[in-house]
Amino acid sequence: MKSLTKLNISPSMAEGMSAVIVAGDWMEPRFPAGSVALFSNNRLAPNADLIGEVIVGETIEGFPILRTLMAGSKRNFWDLHSEKGEVEHDVVLVWAAEVQAVIMPSLAEKLILRETESESDSDD
């Protein structure tokens, strides 16, 4: 399972949102490697309302995920679908949040660079 990198975002950019940088090609073409997925800070236990939605979440083992959520074989077990057609069956998730927006890699690189520059400026 590829890792997601948490990204700090400016409150003025997306209040109440969190962001992760997508790694790997398992969600292409919708979420290319290097893109940024924005999701709500309301990290709740997954539920039937999220079935069929692309979510960011965390497995019970502590792994961050970005996948399409589908019902598993039992209650509170979820199937996680990649855009490549791969499915992880019966995964237990601690929390899940629907992806609200995606920023493509070319723009994401500029935003990440600006974020890094402003962090180093504040270190002085």
C-alpha positions as CSV (number, residue, x, y, z in Angstrom):
1,M,0.0,0.0,0.0
2,K,1.5,3.3,-1.1
3,S,1.7,6.0,1.5
4,L,0.0,9.4,1.5
5,T,1.9,12.5,2.7
6,K,-0.1,14.9,4.9
7,L,0.2,18.5,3.7
8,N,-0.4,21.6,5.7
9,I,-2.7,24.0,3.9
10,S,-3.4,27.7,4.4
11,P,-6.7,28.3,6.3
12,S,-7.6,30.9,3.7
13,M,-7.2,28.3,1.0
14,A,-9.7,25.8,2.3
15,E,-11.1,26.3,5.8
16,G,-12.0,23.1,7.5
17,M,-10.1,21.0,5.1
18,S,-7.1,18.7,5.2
19,A,-4.9,17.6,2.3
20,V,-2.7,14.7,1.3
21,I,-0.2,14.4,-1.6
22,V,-1.0,11.3,-3.7
23,A,1.9,8.9,-4.2
24,G,1.9,6.0,-6.7
25,D,-0.3,5.4,-9.8
26,W,-3.0,3.3,-8.2
27,M,-5.7,6.1,-8.5
28,E,-4.7,7.4,-11.9
29,P,-6.0,8.9,-14.1
30,R,-8.4,10.8,-11.6
31,F,-5.6,11.3,-9.0
32,P,-2.2,11.3,-10.6
33,A,0.9,10.9,-8.5
34,G,1.8,14.3,-7.1
35,S,-1.7,15.6,-7.0
36,V,-3.3,16.9,-3.8
37,A,-6.6,15.6,-2.5
38,L,-8.6,17.9,-0.3
39,F,-11.0,16.4,2.3
40,S,-13.0,17.5,5.3
41,N,-11.5,17.6,8.7
42,N,-14.6,15.7,10.0
43,R,-12.9,12.3,10.2
44,L,-15.8,10.0,11.1
45,A,-16.3,6.3,11.0
46,P,-17.2,5.2,7.5
47,N,-20.9,4.7,6.8
48,A,-23.2,3.7,3.9
49,D,-23.4,7.4,2.8
50,L,-19.8,7.1,1.6
51,I,-20.3,4.0,-0.5
52,G,-19.2,4.7,-4.1
53,E,-17.3,7.9,-3.1
54,V,-13.5,8.4,-3.2
55,I,-12.4,8.8,0.3
56,V,-9.2,9.5,2.3
57,G,-9.1,7.3,5.4
58,E,-7.0,5.4,7.8
59,T,-6.9,1.6,8.3
60,I,-7.0,0.0,11.7
61,E,-3.3,-0.7,11.2
62,G,-2.6,3.0,10.8
63,F,-2.2,3.1,7.0
64,P,-3.5,6.2,5.2
65,I,-5.6,5.3,2.1
66,L,-7.2,7.0,-0.9
67,R,-9.7,4.7,-2.6
68,T,-13.3,4.3,-3.7
69,L,-15.2,2.9,-0.8
70,M,-17.5,0.0,-1.3
71,A,-19.4,-2.3,1.1
72,G,-17.4,-5.3,2.4
73,S,-18.8,-8.8,3.2
74,K,-19.7,-7.8,6.8
75,R,-20.8,-4.8,8.7
76,N,-17.9,-2.3,9.4
77,F,-15.8,-4.1,6.8
78,W,-15.1,-2.2,3.6
79,D,-13.8,-3.0,0.1
80,L,-11.3,-0.4,-1.2
81,H,-11.2,0.0,-5.0
82,S,-8.3,1.6,-6.9
83,E,-8.8,3.2,-10.3
84,K,-6.6,0.4,-11.7
85,G,-9.3,-2.2,-10.8
86,E,-7.5,-3.6,-7.8
87,V,-9.6,-4.3,-4.8
88,E,-8.6,-4.7,-1.1
89,H,-11.4,-6.7,0.5
90,D,-12.8,-6.4,4.0
91,V,-10.6,-3.6,5.4
92,V,-11.4,-2.1,8.7
93,L,-11.2,1.7,8.7
94,V,-10.8,4.0,11.7
95,W,-12.1,7.0,9.8
96,A,-13.0,8.1,6.3
97,A,-13.7,11.5,4.7
98,E,-15.0,12.1,1.2
99,V,-12.5,13.8,-1.2
100,Q,-13.9,17.3,-1.9
101,A,-11.4,18.4,-4.6
102,V,-8.2,17.4,-6.3
103,I,-5.4,19.7,-7.4
104,M,-3.5,18.4,-10.3
105,P,0.3,17.9,-10.0
106,S,1.5,21.0,-12.0
107,L,-0.5,23.4,-9.7
108,A,0.2,21.3,-6.6
109,E,3.9,21.6,-7.1
110,K,3.6,25.4,-7.1
111,L,1.4,25.4,-3.9
112,I,3.7,23.0,-2.1
113,L,6.8,25.1,-3.0
114,R,5.0,28.2,-1.7
115,E,4.1,26.4,1.5
116,T,7.7,25.3,2.0
117,E,9.0,28.8,1.3
118,S,6.7,30.4,3.7
119,E,7.6,27.9,6.4
120,S,11.3,28.6,6.0
121,D,10.6,32.3,6.1
122,S,8.9,32.0,9.4
123,D,11.9,30.0,10.8
124,D,14.1,33.1,10.6
